[in-house]
Amino acid sequence: MELKDRHIRSNVLSPGPIKTPLVDLQPPETIARMLTTIPMGRMGEPDEVAKAAVFLASDDSSFVTGIELFVDGGRGQVDQQTARPRTSQQASRFACRRVRRSDW
């Protein structure tokens, strides 16, 4: 909240598996296994992450602050152990854990 007087918004962009040259080096079975964890059934494209970043940096998001925007094809909303949708409470705890780990 101390940043609001300086007109600074703080948001987090959390990409999921994105099709990059490094991912292309992975064995096909690894990629296939990864795809099973993404509800949309495909990897994201780099330009999809870029568009989300541009949105958060633009005036179009002038009233958006304090969020974590998942650009992951729905992966963050699915419990990977049960393959069931997370409840909003589980998703919130999951997001908090991810933020804490990124602080390391």
HUNORBEL-V478308 format. One record per residue. N is the residue number from 0. RES is the residue in one small letter. NEAR is the number of other C-alpha atoms within 12 Angstrom. Layout:
[[N | RES | NEAR] [N | RES | NEAR]]
This chain:
[[0 | m | 11] [1 | e | 9] [2 | l | 11] [3 | k | 14] [4 | d | 8] [5 | r | 9] [6 | h | 14] [7 | i | 18] [8 | r | 22] [9 | s | 22] [10 | n | 22] [11 | v | 24] [12 | l | 28] [13 | s | 27] [14 | p | 29] [15 | g | 30] [16 | p | 35] [17 | i | 27] [18 | k | 23] [19 | t | 17] [20 | p | 10] [21 | l | 11] [22 | v | 22] [23 | d | 16] [24 | l | 12] [25 | q | 15] [26 | p | 12] [27 | p | 12] [28 | e | 13] [29 | t | 15] [30 | i | 23] [31 | a | 18] [32 | r | 17] [33 | m | 27] [34 | l | 26] [35 | t | 22] [36 | t | 29] [37 | i | 30] [38 | p | 24] [39 | m | 20] [40 | g | 18] [41 | r | 22] [42 | m | 31] [43 | g | 30] [44 | e | 21] [45 | p | 20] [46 | d | 16] [47 | e | 23] [48 | v | 27] [49 | a | 18] [50 | k | 19] [51 | a | 26] [52 | a | 24] [53 | v | 15] [54 | f | 19] [55 | l | 26] [56 | a | 21] [57 | s | 14] [58 | d | 13] [59 | d | 14] [60 | s | 20] [61 | s | 17] [62 | f | 18] [63 | v | 21] [64 | t | 21] [65 | g | 19] [66 | i | 19] [67 | e | 25] [68 | l | 28] [69 | f | 26] [70 | v | 29] [71 | d | 32] [72 | g | 28] [73 | g | 30] [74 | r | 34] [75 | g | 35] [76 | q | 30] [77 | v | 24] [78 | d | 21] [79 | q | 21] [80 | q | 11] [81 | t | 10] [82 | a | 16] [83 | r | 18] [84 | p | 20] [85 | r | 21] [86 | t | 14] [87 | s | 14] [88 | q | 12] [89 | q | 17] [90 | a | 23] [91 | s | 17] [92 | r | 17] [93 | f | 23] [94 | a | 25] [95 | c | 18] [96 | r | 15] [97 | r | 20] [98 | v | 20] [99 | r | 11] [100 | r | 10] [101 | s | 12] [102 | d | 8] [103 | w | 7]]
